[in-house]
Amino acid sequence: QVQLVESGGGSVQSGGSLRLSCAASGYTHSSYCMGWFRQAPGKEREGVAHIDSNGRTSYADSVKGRFTISRDNAKNTLFLQMNSLKPEDTAMYYCAARWCTVREYSTWGQGTQVTVSS
């Protein structure tokens, strides 16, 4: 059974940093495209960062230059390094996985809360 478990969320002040992790199990991690999403109260879920099976990355404009997505295939783990955090980054953060040949993410974690205070 495919499973994703996020960790690393917490509360920080504006300008601070956090590193999120997503532990994957039940499938060949290296074959999947992975992504981080977030959803703030009252807002739609948005894609934050994506990484394909070759390590190519893409980011939402709002986090470019501040967030870095990476993966360790040997440890079946996805990461999101978040620097220069802003209050508007406050949200529940989810990792997700999909076959790289399809567009839709099919597997989701339970989420980890990130709260940034001003």
Secondary structure as GFF3:
##gff-version 3
##sequence-region A 1 118
A	DSSP	beta_strand	3	7	.	.	.	ID=ss1
A	DSSP	beta_strand	10	13	.	.	.	ID=ss2
A	DSSP	beta_strand	18	25	.	.	.	ID=ss3
A	DSSP	three_ten_helix	29	31	.	.	.	ID=ss4
A	DSSP	beta_strand	32	39	.	.	.	ID=ss5
A	DSSP	beta_strand	46	51	.	.	.	ID=ss6
A	DSSP	beta_strand	57	59	.	.	.	ID=ss7
A	DSSP	beta_strand	67	72	.	.	.	ID=ss8
A	DSSP	three_ten_helix	73	75	.	.	.	ID=ss9
A	DSSP	beta_strand	77	82	.	.	.	ID=ss10
A	DSSP	three_ten_helix	87	89	.	.	.	ID=ss11
A	DSSP	beta_strand	91	99	.	.	.	ID=ss12
A	DSSP	beta_strand	107	108	.	.	.	ID=ss13
A	DSSP	beta_strand	112	117	.	.	.	ID=ss14
###
